[in-house]
Amino acid sequence: EEAALACDLLVPFNVVWILDTMRVMLASWALAAALALHGADAFSPSGVQLPASRLTSSSMPLAARPAAFWAPAAKRAGATQLHMAATVPKIIQGGMGVQVSSWKLAREVGRKGELGVISGTAMDVVLLRWLQEGDPGGLYRKALATFPDQGMAQRCIAKYFVEGGKDKAKPYKPLQMWVMEPSQELNEISVMGNYCEVWLAKHNDDGTPIESVIGINCLTKIQLPVMSSLYGAMLADGDYVLMGAGIPMEVPGILDRLSRNEDVKMAIDVDDAVTGYYTHFSPKNFWTNSGRPELADKAVKRPNFLPIVSSVLLASAMLKRATGEGPTRGIQGFVIEFPTAGGHNAPPRGFKYDATTGSHALSLNDKGEPIYGPKDEVDLVKFKNAVGDLPFYLAGYYARPEKLQEVLALGGAGVQVGTSFAFSEESGLWDQAKQQVLQQIANDDLVVYTDPVASPTGFPFKVLELDGSLSVKDNYEERPRVCNLGYLRTAYEKDGKLGYRCASEPIDDYLKKGGDKSATEGRKCLCNGLMANAGVPQVSPFKKAGEDSRYVEETLITAGDDVNQVRKYMKQDANGRWSYSANDVIDYLLGRFKDEYTNELKLYKDADAAEDPKVKEMLLAEKAKIESKISGVNDQIAK
């Protein structure tokens, strides 16, 4: 993929960036001249210096620019007009599946004026399992009551809702696994599951709307449900789509066409294929098959698209080759994710773990983790040059006020924070697991292991080393292997027929499908492990050796390298329970940010005393800007 992307990727130097830089240089010269003419009296008292993070600024931070700056430079011909946020968020709450980035978490972050993000991974199964749990509080049924097709919603409730919740010893009623051409029911559950999650994030419990900005995060590697998941989020008025764990070249164009209810297709990776394969989604057929064809006549809002990338090369390639409309190919910004982030990581450049030959063994450290080097670093100056005026966010060990300030000083829009939110009160992580993590962090540091083979996707995957979870080798080896969700299955072609296999399924099944036994070693069932994280573990059809009852799936928790950072927010109540809120995280980031601005404001306290009228005017204008920034931070903290 990298070799293909390297072709024809020389991006013309961005004229707007040049003008920005020239303005900053001219302003710097003007300030220097004022200092030479009038000395320290033209500014604040001597001895006071700008914060170090401000000295590195090469242009006005994107987050400080007017809201109009967030919009594309030109409207996309023929496309649904984008609905941009009134202000640019400084913080994106990362998308963490399955349902760790729950609607409750996204809602709280959105209330604060930042970008709340729900996980779009396996929302079909999540919806059905909570209905089978009795839908505590009735909130999913409340969301379904607003779905455009009530016949479809009521069919779902009639089939899956269990009053009072199912017997804990019995398994959840299953949903068919995804295939190249999914059934109408599968598409319906996927659309409604994602609709409900976004709708709940944008509304209070009583159903009244909240003024907020909400996005959905999907994994590019989980290809088959992508289009129906996006359509469901769009029906609920989702504002953003964020996608990583792969190269989402086709997604901008899919969003354009779905906003007009046009048919869409997506190329699917198929091992040993002799021809190309595509999966399709047709809004017109979707509504017609449900008996409501008129619903395909109503256009929906096209959300903004932020691909998650790990290199300048990939960002440049997407701006040249993505399928979206307009000068930026349907892309409204980027998230740059570093390998310190939780979940799936981009592998080191040139790295591909081969369990059969043991190649790249020298690319692993003494713990068996992939080694990242200089080639994996992102030159942020080059990145800004490559993406022009598009906003960008940094992720991976950025849940720190000083990191947020550094990003803004470099011209970025802000940071994406995942792990710090993952263990907050509002996250969807199972409370018992959450308490276990916080209790251990209160006593000592936890360790995160970057596992090169755990994920069937082939991407390195961060695993939190935690007793009682599948991170423990014995627990993993004793678990009865089963593949009954199948989101990470790989399609393959054999003798002209299409099949599906997963390296974490029963080994005999995998071998019958042409898989190599060595590829199964160390592979973990992320699908079932992440469902257990959300508090809805499946009761397996199998038993552990020597046990009488059927196995209940165990957790497999992922976190970023900065997991111990949550110690800064957590508090213990009188009953010994540890907790912190999403607001605590935001207030920590923005509160220190306010302190930075307040200190900077001291530089201009004597601006009125400047003798030169032009210098005075300029200093007062800068003072007003900083006061406006402080006011903006106060507003965000107060929400």
N, C-alpha and C positions, 0 to 999 in steps of 0.2 A: 504493500500500500504506500509506503514511504517513497519507494522508487517512482511510482506513478505520480505521486503528488509533487515530486521534485521537478517535473517537467513543466516548463512554461509558467513559472510562478514569480517572475520578477514583477513586483508591484510598482507602478509609477509613484514617484515621490508625491506625497499629498500636499496640494497647494494650500489647503486650509491650515494644515499643521505648520507650514512655513510662515504663513501670515501670523499665526498665534505666536510662534517663536520670535518673529520680528517685533511684535508688539511688546512682548516681555523684555526683549533686549532694549528697545527704545525706552521703556519704563525704567529699566535698570540704569540706563545712561542718565536719564533725567534725575533720578534719585541721587546718583553719584555726583552729578553737577550741583544739585542743591546742597549736598553735604560739603562740597568743595567751596561753595560760595558763602554758606551761612554756618557751617560747622554743625556741632551737635544741637545747637538751639533750634535748627530747622526740624528736628525730630524729637524723640523723647530724651530724657536725661541720659548722659553717657553711662556706659556700663551695662545697659539693658540690651540684650541681643535677641534676634529672632530665634525661635525654637529650631533645632537642627533639622527637623523634618521639613520645615518651610524653606530652608536654604536650598534644598534640592529641587524645588519646584521649577519646572521649565515652562509651565503654562497654567492658565486658570484651571483649577480642578473641575472635572466634568460635573461633579455633584454640586458645584457652586454656580453652575451656569443656569440661565433661565430655562423654564420648562420647555420652551419651544426648541431648545437645542436637542432635546431627547428625540424629537421627531426626525424622520428621514429627510435628507436634503431635498428630495423631490418625491412627489406622490407617484405611486406605482400605477401605471396606466391599466385600467380595467380591473384593478384589484379593490377589494373591500377596504375602505379607509381604516387605518389603524387607530385604536383608541389609546392614546398615550397617557401615562400617569401624570397627574398635575405636578408632582415633584419627583425627582430622581431618588430612589431609595439608596441609602448608603450601605444597607445590610440586606443580603439575601439569606434567608434561612434555607439551608441546603435540603435537597430532596433525599430522604433516607427511607428505603423500603425494607420490609413490607409494612406500611402504615406507621412506622416510627415517626415519619413526617405526617402526622395525622391532621385531619381537618381542625381539631382543637388547637394544635400547635400553630398551624398556618394562620388560623383566625386571630390568635393573640398577637402574632408578629405583624399581621396586617393592620390590626387596630393601632399599632404604634407608628404607622406610616412607613413601615419597611415592607419588603417583598416576602410574604408568606408563601410557602411552597408545599403542596401535598405530593405524596408519592403516587405515581401512576402505575406502580408495579403490582400486578395481580389484584387490582381493585374489583374484578369480577368475583373472584373467590372470597375476597374480604367482605363484600356486600352479602353474599349468601351465608357466610358463616355467622355474621352478626345477626342476620335474620333468624338463623337457627338457634342463636343464643337468646332469642326472645326480643331482640332489638331493645336493649335497655334504654329507657327514656323515650322510646318511640321516635327517635330522631331520624333514622333512616327511612321509616315510613312517612315521616313528615316531608322529607326531601322528595321521596317518590311521589307524594301527592301533588307536587308541582311539576312533575315531568310532563312534557307535551303530549305524550300518548298514554292516557290512563288505562287503556286496555292492556297495554304492554306491562305497565307497572303492576297492575292487579294480578296478572298472570304470574309474575315473579313472586309476589307476596303469597298468593294461594299455594304455590308449589313449595316454597322454601321456608316461610315463616313458621316458627314453632312457639306457641304461646307458653311463656314461662321458661323457655329454653330446653334444649335437648338433654337427654340423659348423658352425663359426663363420660360414662363408660362406653358409649356408642359413638361410632364415627360420624363425621359430618357427611351429609348427602353430597356426593361428588358432582363436579361439573366436567364435561368432556374436555379433553386436552386440545390445544390449538393445533390446527393443521393448515395446509396451504389455502384451502377454500373452506373457511369455517361455516358452521350452520347458522341459521337465522337466530336460534336461541342463544348461541354463544356470543354472537354480535350484540344481541339485545342486552345480555347481562353485562357485557363489557362496557357498552355505552352507558347503561344506567349506573353501574358501579362508579365510573369516573364522574358522571354527572352529580351523583349524590355527594361525593367527597368534596368537589369544588363548591357545590351549592351550600353545603353545611359550613364550609370555611368562609363563605361570604354572607352568612346570615347569623343572627342571634338565635338562641334556643327557641324563642317565641316566633321565629320566622321572619322577623323584621330585618331588612337588609342593612349591611354594614358598609360604610364607605372605606374601601380598602382595595389593595392590589394583591391578587392571588395567582400563583402559577402552578403548573404541574410539571413534575420531573419524570421522564421516562428513560429507560435504558435502550440504547440503540441496538444492543445485542439481542434483546428480546423483541424480535422483529414482528412476529405474526399478529400480536394484539395492538400494535402501535396505532394504526389508523382509526380503529373503533374507539380506542382509549382517548385519542385526541379529539375525536368528534364529540364524545360525551362531555369532555371538559369544555369544549367550545359552546355546547348547548347550555351549559351552566354559566356562561359569560366569563370563562377563564381569561385572564389578562396576559399570561406568559406561558411559554413552553420552554423548558430547559432539557437538553439531552446530551449525554455523554456516553462513555463505555462503547465507543465506536465512532464512526464518521457519518453523521446524519445528513448527508448531501441532499437526499430526496425530500427531507421533511419541510423545508420552507415552501417548496412548490405544492406539497400535499396540503399544507395549511391554507395556501392561497385558494386552491380548488375546493377544499371542504367548506370554506367560508361562503362559497357560491353553490354549495350542494352539488358539486360536480363529481363524477366518478374519479377515483384515485387508484393507483397501484404502487407497489413497492417491490423492488428486486430483493429476493431472498437468497441467502447463502446456502448452497447445497453442495455437500461433499461429493466429489467424483461425478459431477454433472457434466453431461455432454451438450446441454443446451441451457438457456437462461430460464429461471423460474420467477414468477411474480405472484404475490397475493393481492387480492382486489377488495375494494370496499366501495359500494355505491349507495349514497344517501337516498337516492330515489328508490332503488330496490328495497333498501332497508325499511323505509316508511310504507312502501306499497305492500310488501310482504306482511306487514303488521296491520294492514287495512286502513292506513292513514296517509295516502299518497300526497294529500295537500300540504303536509308538513315539509315536504321537500321544496316547496316554493318560497319558504321563508329563509332569507340569507341570515347567517350568523356572524358574529364579530370575529375577525381574524386576530388571534393573539400575537403578541410580539414573540420573536424567537431568539433565544440565547443558547448557542451551542457551547458545550463545555469542551475545551481543548487543552492540549498540553504543550503546544509548540507554535512558533511563528509560522512554520511551514503549513501546518494544518489550517490555521486561521486564514492564511493567504489563499490556500486552495479552495476553501469554502466560499470566499468572496469572489472567486473566479468561476467556480464550477457548480455551486449549489443551484438547485432548480427553481428558486423563488424569483419573483418579479421585482423589478426596480433596480436601481444602481448598486444596492448592496445585496442583491440576490435573495431578498426576503429575510435578511439577518438584521436584527436590531441591536446587537451587542454580543459580547463574549464573556464567558467565565474561564479563567485560566486556572486549572487545577494542578497542584503539585503532588508528588507521590506521598506526601505526609498526610493527605486527606484520607478519610475513612472509606469503607466500601471497596469498589473496584478501582484500581489504579491503572493508568496507562503503563505498559511495560517499558523498561529501559530501552533506549534506541538500539535496534538490532538484536534485541533479546527475544528468544523463543525457547521456552523450557521444553526439552525433549526427554520424556521419562524413559523412552526405549534405549537411546544411545547414551544418555547421560551428558550430552553436549551442553555447553554453557555452564557446566558445573563450576568453572572458574569465575562465572558471573554471579555466584552466590556467596554471601558472607558466611561466617562461621556458624551462624544460626540457620543457614539455608534460605536466607531471604535474597531477593534480587538486589543487585548493587546498582545504584544510580550514580552517574558521573556528570562531568561537565557538559556532555552532549545533551543531557536531559534538562539542563537549566534553560530558563526562558529569559532572553534579553528584553526587558520591558520597554526600553527605548525603541528597539527595532519593532516590537509588537505594536506599540502605539503608532509608529510610522506606518506599519502595514495595514492597520485597521482604520486609520484616519480619525474621523470624528466619532466613530462608534464607541459607546461606553464599554468599559471592561471592568471585570471584578476579579479579585484574586482569592483563591481558596486553598486550604491546606495549611494549618497552623497559623491562621490569621485572626483568631478570636482574641485579639489584644488591641487596646486603644492605640498603642504606638504603631501597630501594623496598619490599622485603618488610616491613621494620619499619613503614614509613608505612602500608601497607595494613592491617596488623594493628592499628595504633593507631586507624585509622578504623573498626574493627569488621569488617573483611574477614577472610576465612579464609586468604588467601595469594595467591600469584601463579602465573600460567601462563607457562612459559618454553619457547620453541621453538628459536630460532636458536642459542642457546648449546649446545643438545643436538644440533643438526643436523650439526655437524662433529666430534662426539665419536667416539671409537674404536668405540663400539657402534652408532652409527647405521647405517642401511642405504644411505647415500649411497655411490656408487661410489668406491672408494678413490683412484683416479687423480684424480678431480675434487676429492675432499676434500683431497688433498695440494696440488693446484694452488691452492686457496683459501687454505689455511693458509700456504703459502709466500709468496703475495702479501701476506697480512695481516702476515706477519713483516717484510716490507720497506716496506709502505705501506698506507694505508687503501684499502679497496674501496668502491665506490659502488653503492648500491641505487637502482634507478629504479622509480617507481610508474607502471606503464604503464596508461593508461586504456582501451586497446583490445586488448591481447595476448590476454586470455581471451575465448573465445566466450560465456562466461556474461554478459558485460556488466559484471562487477564489476572494479574496478581490481585489478591483479595486480603484486606486487613481483617484479622481475627483478634478479638479481645480475649486474652488468656484468662479464663474464669472457671473456677471449680463448678462441677455439675453441668457444664455445657459441652457441646461437641468439640470444643477446642481441646478437651482432654483426650489424649490418644486412646485410652481404654474405652471411653464412652463412644468415640467414633467407630472403633473396631467392633464393638458389641452391637451397634445399631443394626437392625435388620434392613438391608438395602431395599429400597423401593422407589419407583418413579411414578407418582400418581398425580402430580401437578404439571410437570413437563414444560415449564416456561423456558428452561435452558437446554431443551433438547436441540440437537443439530439434525437438520434434514440431510438425507443422503440418497443417492441414486444407485440402484443395483439392478442389473438386468432389465433396464428400461423402466423400473418401478421406483416410486418415491417412498421412502421410509423415514423413521425418526428414531434417534438413539441419544442416550445421555451417558457420559462416562461415570456418573454416580448411580446409575441404575444397577440392578442385580447383574453380576459379572457374566453369568451364563447368557442372559438376555442380550447383553452388549456384544458378546462374542458372536452370537447367532446372526447379529446384524452387520457383521464384518468389522467390528471394532477390535482394537489391539488391547490385550489384557493389561499391558504396562500403563496404558492411558487411564486405567481405572484407579491406579494406586494414589492414595491421598486425596482423591476427589470426594467432596462433601456435598450432601444434598442441601444446597442453599435454599431451595424453594420451601421445603418443610421446616428447615431451621429458622428461616426468617418469619414464617407464619407463626411458629411457636413464640418468637420474640414479641409478636403483636398480641399474644394472649389467646390465640385460637389454634392450638396445636391439634393435628389430626391424630386419631387413634388408628394405629397401623393395622393392616390385615395380618401382620406377623407378630410373633413373640420373640423376646430375647431368649437366648439359650438358657434353659434351667428355670424359666419363669412361667407362671400359670396364666397371667393376664396379658392381654395384648399391649404391645409397646406404645407408649405415648411419645410423640416427637419432642425432642429436647431443643433448647435454644442454641443458636450460633450467633453471637453478638459481634457486630463490627463497630469499630470506632477509629478515629484518627489518632495520630501519634500524640496529640495534645489532650488526650482523655483526662489526664490529671489536672488540667486547667479548671475543671468544674469545681475543684476545691475552693476556688475564689468566690463562688456564688452560694454554695450549699450551706444550709443551716439545719440544726437539729432541734426538734421540738421537745416538749416535756416528756413525751412518750418514747423518745429515742429515735424517732423517725427523721430521716434526712430528706431534704427537699430544697428546691429553688424553682423559680418561675422563669418563663421566657422573658418576662419584663426585666428580671434581674440581669440577664445576659445583655439585653439591649441597653439598659441603664448603665451597666459597667462600661460598655464600649463608648456610648455617647457622653456619659458623664465626664470621663477623662478627656474626651474630645472637647467638651465645653471648657474644661480647665485650660486646654491648649489655646483656644481662641481668647479666653479671658486674659491669659498672660500676653498674648500677642497684642491685645487691645491696649495694654499699658504703654506700648511703644508710641501710641498716638495721643496720649493724654494731654500733651502740650501743643497739639496741632494748631490750636487757636492762636498760639503765640508766634507762629512762623511769620517772619517779616515779609518775605516775598509773596505777593498775592497768588501767583500761580502755584507755588509750592504749597501754600496754605490750602488752596482749593483741592489740590491733589491729595494731600494728607487727610483732609476732612472727608473726602470721598472714600478713601481707603478705610478710615475709621467707621464710616457708615456701613460699609460692606461687612466688616467684621462684626459690628453690632447686629446686623441683619442675620449673619450666620449664627450668632449666639441665640438670637430670638428663635431661629429655625430649630436649633437643637432643643431649646426649652419646650417648644411646641411638640416635638417628637417625644421627648421624655414625659410630657404631661399627658399624652394620649393613653 
